[in-house]
Amino acid sequence: MSGESGQPEAGPSHAGLYWPHPERNQPRVPGVVIRRAGSQRYKSWIQKVIEQITGSPRQCVTLSDVVPVTVLAIQRYLLEDEPRDMVPKLPLYCYDVTISDGVFQEKCYLDPSLNFLVYQNILKVGIEVRIFRVSCLYNEKRLGQGILCIDKVHCGETPDVVCVETPFRNRVQEEKPERPLRGGRSHYMALWNNEDPYGDIWKTNKHPEEFNFNNIKIISLSHLEMTWSSRKDFPALLVRILHKSKLRYYGKPNRRMIEPYQNYLEVADSSGMVSVIMWNSMCLEWYKSLKVGLILLLQDYTVKRSHPFRIQPDPVDPQMKLISTIEICLNFRDPPTKVVIIPEKQLKSEWKLPKLCNRFISRSELDTMPEKAICDVVGVLTFVGRVQRTKKKENAEDFWSYRWIHIADGTSEQPFIVQLFSTSQPEVFENIYPMTCLVCTQLRVVRNKNQVPNLLHLTTTNESRIFLAGHRGQPYAYDSKVKKCMQWIKAKTDSEVKKTAFGGYYPYPPVPETFDKYSRFIRAELLLTAISEVKKVTEVLQYREQRRIAIQGIIAAIKYIPHNHSAESAPASEALETDNQPSTSQAVRREGHHYGRGSKRPQDDRSEGSQHSHSSPTTSSAGAKRRLIQSPSANPVPVLQRHSSAQAKRSKHYVPLRRQESSSAGSRGKSRRVASDRWESQLWRDKKCSLRDHLYYSRVYPESIPRKFISEHGKFLAQQFNTQPAKYVPSEGNPPKLSEFPSARSLGHFEVTILGLNHEIAIDVAFLPMYSPEDVRTSQIDTFLTCMNHSCVYPPEAPGRERLPDPKAIAGDIVKEAAELDRAHVICVLDICNLGNNKGEVFLHKIYTPE
């Protein structure tokens, strides 16, 4: 198949009985990983399939003997050499899937119509799959180059026994560096973004070396700028790296570039700073070895006019000249560039190379920083959010990866809030733990003082770099702010250090206090979403993608779910599902789905508690057949902001939290019933049995609950809140479950039912309040009609108080306040999250009431 001859290579004998999985006859021990160098004792199922399809006249076989195989790798690359004008909507990328039957491994090509299984993280490493139909795909431009193509597959669960380190049936597939099965691309890409270097083609073996400068002519950057257009040959450049950008992938199916990567370096000598561009193979050879602060000797480079639309970063030293008219190009050909890393000990004073400078600021100084200002920060991580993804362009296949983090430096009660995008440093980005000292450089200030709450956070730029603890040898280690922060971290008590959180849903940035201000930042056609379209929006989201929308509706019911309920158990609800009839999604999770070539994502394929749509009035009833979908997990991260008193007066339906006793008594005397932990309106009781559709999205999954950080399990927690890896990584010992880790919150969540304005469709969403630091000190709590103010993850304890207010009392106040919205038309801002594997969540972020 994949070999040069197109025939199966050396494998087990064709004779003998067929044993699909010898390990299944052994005692099943959870978490066991079997490592074997191969076995000739058992017949390989993969070998049998190869023989069956090579003997088939149709090159496509529906398998009658199907056994589970384990997915060990899913690798992505650009799909090329396809007639895209003849095949509409062909995906940009394709995937190679490595499977193991316990005897051999085989790398297979996933039919592009099944790519959605990867998009939704249904097909992932570490699970068992059953392959029902395969085909043989040949490259007609190469002799005997045939590959196995997966055309129909069933995705299962993670097995108790995983076989790793089994040999490849085709030895060509285990050669290094790894190569894709199809197309002329020489490399695989990172699975979830294009910025991270991935695979063994990225070299790390470049080191400083002594260099003999005899007979070497060096030109200054300013002199080169003035004379480059009249030169044919350029003398050497001796420069220091001041900034290093993240990678840019510019590959397209119609561009026949083997390694289409680009990277910018900002380098300087005594005469100025200029941009250097590394192209294509130069990036693979040098990117991971070049660090900010290194001294480089560049020879045989080319010079061109700078790109007119690129904005260079400003030099830290205001006296340094910014050379923006030219760019230095480094490539492996035309001509091949020579790069030498000069050791710092060989630095001569007459070279007058600039020192590396930083712009470190403290958290107390951030409040006065102007918008778009560039700064560096250092501190200890108090919160590390889960990795999320956002599309670079609408209807595109490319995503940015990012996570929210909090950094404290001891100069303010508020942390730095940083939106940390991938900086092409996956070895750092994927290993960021709470309680770790972190340095982030070249961050940009994002602020808006004209909204309530004020928007203030930092975000990464193209030149941002991140560094973990262990600052010895780093050029910033001697900065006074870094030293001061290190002293503060050493003086922190154990109790202070332990107030950290890891992962979970993070509802930042906050929305403005009025819908008028909110609408200024949203395109008109995207401003409001019909409640009937929410289901469609959730289905098109890909793994770890999050989107914010606004819908109109009526708050019809609310129910408090305490934090001490298990996230895996069915939460309490107004009514129970039919006892002996499993829900559609429960059946799906037990039986799975067959996904075949050309198939679409099934509409009923949802995980338990994600959502269900019922078309008939009988099944949409919130009575006996209502789904139980909430997970009473503790609250993640938002801190809510109170409306001003003036705004409260303008709102017809908003009642402040601290109501007078007469107001509360009046509420109890009305027709609607307000219990301590739940409420439903009379309108809801009248309409819930005649709905056309009822969407259930209020379950809170364990991944959305921020956990208290336990350093002994730091690696496990990091794996849970990172994206799924491209290759299977065996667990160490018997790993715990995420739901077993204590929540970093003490307050539960709420199930809120929103009824559409036409009373035909309803949706259940989750509402996650938390204590505000200011409110804790004054015995106040956040209310239902508020939005995020600070997003502080772990609020400080109230002075003079041994414990926080009773969560049940808080829940009662929030339920009462929701009851004040009876029949009011409101605008609800929702955060929709896709956790992968058909797990979708919808969180209530903000309610706008009529003014």
SULSULTA-V558912 format. One record per pair of residues at least 4 apart in sequence whose C-alpha atoms are under 7 Angstrom apart, sorted by the first residue. I is the first residue (numbers start at 1). J is the second residue. Records with the same first field share a line. If there is no record, write none. Layout:
# SULSULTA-V558912
I->J  J
This chain:
# SULSULTA-V558912
1->6  7  8  145  146  147  148
2->6  145  146  147  170
3->7  144  145  170  172
4->143  144  145
5->144
6->144  145  146
8->50
9->169  170
11->169
12->40  43  44
17->43
18->42  43
19->42  43
20->43  44  45  67
21->101  102
28->160
29->160
30->160  161  734
31->160  161  733  734
32->160  161  162
33->161  162  163  730
34->162  163  164
35->163  164  165  166
36->165  166
37->165  166  167
38->103  104  166  167
39->103
44->48  101  103  104
45->49  101
46->50  101
47->51
48->52
49->53
50->54
51->55
52->56
53->59  60  61
54->59
59->135  136
60->134  135  136
61->133  134  135
62->132  133  134
63->132  133
66->130  131  132
67->130
68->128  129  130
69->99  100  101  128  129  130
70->99  100  101  126  127  128  129
71->98  99  100  124  125  126  127  128
72->98  99  100  125  126  727  728
73->97  98  125  726  727  728
74->95  96  97  98  125  726  727
75->95  96  97  188  191  726
76->93  94  95  96  188  189  190  191
77->93  94  95  188  189
78->92  93  94  253
79->92  93  94  183  253
80->183  253
81->183
83->87
84->88  90
91->112
94->112
95->109  110
96->107  108  109  110
97->107  108  109  110
98->105  106  107  108
99->105  106  107
100->104  105  106
101->105
102->163  166
103->166
104->166  167  168  169
105->166  167  168  169
106->168  169
108->147  148  149  150
109->148  149  150
110->114  149  150
111->149  150  151  597
113->597  598  599
114->596  597
115->119
116->120
117->121  122  123
118->122  123  124
119->542  543
120->542  543  836  837  838
121->543  836  837
122->155  836  837
123->155
125->726  727  728
126->158  728
127->156  157  158  159
128->155  156  157  158  159
129->153  154  155  156
130->153  154  155
131->152  153  154
132->152  153
133->150  151  152
134->148  149  150  151
135->148  149  150  151
136->146  147  148  149
137->146  147  148  149
138->145  146  147
139->145  146
151->596  597
152->594  595  596  597
153->594  595  596
154->592  593  594  595
155->592
156->592
168->173  174
171->175
177->200  201
178->187
179->186  187  188
180->186  187  188
185->258
186->258
188->198  199
189->194  198
190->194  196  197  198
191->726
193->398  399  400  401
194->249
195->246  247  248  249  422  424
196->424  425  426
197->202  424
201->284
202->284  285
203->284  285  286  288
204->288  289
205->289
206->289
207->341
208->341  342  343
209->341  342  343
210->342  343
211->342
217->235  236
218->235  236  237  238
219->223  224  235  236  237
220->224  237  271
221->225  269  271  272
222->226  271  272
223->227
224->228
225->326
227->231
235->299
236->297  298  299
237->297  298  299
238->269  296  297  298
239->267  268  269  295  296  297  353
240->267  268  269  293  294  295  296  353
241->265  266  267  268  292  293  294  295
242->266  267  268  292  293  356
243->265  266  292  463
244->264  265  266  292  463
245->263  264  265  462  463  464
246->263  423  424  462  463
247->261  262  263  424
248->261  262  263
249->260  261  262
250->260  261
251->255  260
259->280  281
260->280
261->279  280  283
262->277  278  279  280  283
263->277  278  279  283
264->275  276  277  278
265->275  276  277
266->273  274  275  276
267->273  274  275  276
268->272  273  274  354
269->273  353  354
270->352  353  354
271->321
272->320  321  322  323
273->321  322  323
274->322  323  324  327
275->327  328
276->327  328  329
277->328  329  330
278->282  283  329  330  331
279->283  330  331
281->285  332
282->286  331  332
283->287
286->290
293->356  475
294->341
295->341  342
296->339  340  341  342
297->339  340  341  342
298->338  339  340
299->337  338  339
300->335  336  337  338
301->328  329  330  337
302->328  329  330
303->326  327  328  329
304->326  327  328
305->325  326  327
306->324  325  326  327
315->320
316->357  358
330->337
331->336  337
332->336  337
342->346
356->475
358->376
359->375  376
360->375  376  377  481
361->365  375  376  377
362->366  377  409  411
363->409  411  412  415  416
364->411  412
365->369
369->373
371->445  446  447
372->444  445  446
373->444  445
374->442  443  444  445
375->441  442  443  444
376->440  441  442  443
377->439  440  441
378->409  438  439  440  482
379->407  408  409  437  438  439  485
380->407  408  409  435  436  437  438
381->406  407  408  434  435  436  437  438
382->406  407  408  434  435  500  501
383->405  406  434  500  501  502  793
384->404  405  406  433  434  501  502  503
385->403  404  405  502  503  504
386->403  503  504  721  722
387->401  402  403  721  722  723
388->401  402  403  544  545
389->399  400  401  402  544  545  546
390->399  400  401  545  546
391->396  398  399  400
392->398  399  400
401->421  422
402->419  420  421  422
403->419  420  421
404->418  419  420
405->417  418  419
406->415  416  417  418
407->415  416  417
408->415  416
409->485
410->488
416->457
417->457  458
418->457  458  459
419->458  459  460
420->459  460
421->460
422->429
423->464  465
425->429
426->430
427->431
428->432
430->722
431->718
433->714
434->500  501  502  709
435->497
436->469
437->468  469
438->467  468  469
439->466  467  468
440->464  465  466  467
441->464  465  466
442->460  461  463  464
443->458  459  460  461  464
444->458  459  460  461
445->457  458  459
446->456  457  458
447->455  456  457
448->454  455  456
449->454  455
450->454
451->512  513
452->512  513
453->512  641  789
460->464
471->477
472->477
477->482
478->483
479->483
480->484
481->485
482->486
483->487
484->488
485->489
486->490
487->491
488->492
492->496  497
493->497
494->498
495->499
499->794
500->708  709  794
501->706  707  708  709  744  793
502->706  707  708  709
503->705  706  707  721
504->636  703  704  705  706
505->636  637  704  705
506->636  637  638
507->638
508->791
510->787  788  789
511->518
512->517  518
514->518  848
515->519  848
516->520
519->527
522->526  527
523->527
527->550
528->549  550  551
529->533  549  550  551
530->551
531->551  756
532->761
533->537
534->538
535->539
536->540
537->541
538->832  840
541->545  834
542->834
543->834  835  836
544->833  834  835  836
545->833  834
546->831  832  833  834
547->831  832  833
548->829  830  831  832
549->829  830  831
550->827  828  829  830
551->827  828  829
552->756  757  826  827  828
553->754  755  756  757  825  826  827
554->754  755  756  757  823  824  825  826
555->753  754  755  821  822
556->680  681  684  753  754  755
557->679  680  681  752  753
558->678  679  680  750  751  752  753  815
559->677  678  679  750  751  752
560->677  678  749  750  751  811
561->632  748  749  750
562->632  747  748  749
563->632  633  634  746  747  748
564->632
565->632  633
566->631  632  633
567->631  632  633  701  702  739
568->631
570->628  629  630
571->628  629  630  631  632
572->628
573->628
575->622  623  624  626
576->624  625  626  627  628
577->624  625  626  627  628
578->624  625
582->586  587
583->587
584->588  604
585->589  604  605  606  607  608
586->590  608
587->591
588->592  593  605
589->607
595->599
606->610  611  838  839
607->838  839
609->628  629  630  699
610->629  696  697  699  839  840  841
611->695  696  697
612->695  696
613->693  694  695
614->619  620  693  694
615->620  692  693
616->620  692
617->621  689  690  691  692
618->689
619->625
620->689  691  693  694
621->625  626  688  689
622->626  688  689
629->698  699
630->698  699  700
631->699  700  701
632->748  749
633->700  705  748  749
634->705  743  745  746  747  748  749
635->705  745  746  747  748  749  768  769  770
636->705  706  745  768
637->770  791  792  793
638->769  770  788  791  792
639->770  771  772  788  789  790  791  792
640->772  782  786  787  788  789
641->786  787  788  789
642->786
643->647  648  786
644->648
645->649
646->650
647->651
648->654
650->851
651->849  850  851
652->850  851
653->820  821  849
655->817  820
657->783
659->663  664
660->664
661->665
662->666
663->667
664->668
665->669
666->670
668->674
672->681  682
673->679
674->678  679  816
675->679
676->812
677->811  812  815
678->815
679->815  819
680->684
681->685  822
682->686
683->687
684->688
687->691  759
691->760  761
692->760  761
693->760  761  762
694->761  762  763
695->762  763  764
696->763  764
697->764  765  840  841  842
698->751  764  765  766  841  842
699->766  841
700->704  841
702->738  739
705->743
706->743  744
707->741  742  743  744
708->742  743  744
710->714
713->717
714->718
715->719
716->720
717->721
718->722
731->735
736->740
747->770  807
749->766  767  768  769
750->766  767  768
751->764  765  766  767
752->764  765  766  767
753->762  763  764  765
754->762  763  764
755->759  761  762  763
756->760  761  762
765->842  843  844
766->842  843  844
767->843  844
769->782
770->782
771->775  776  781  782
772->776  781  782  795
773->777  795  796
774->778
775->779  780  781
776->780  781  798
777->798  799
781->810
783->814
784->814  817  818
785->847
786->846
787->845  846
806->810
807->811
808->812
809->813
810->814
811->815
812->816
813->817
814->818
815->819
816->820
826->847  848  849  850
827->847  848  849
828->844  846  847  848
829->844  845  846  847
830->842  843  844  845
831->842  843  844  845
832->841  842  843
833->840  841  842
834->839  840  841
835->839  840
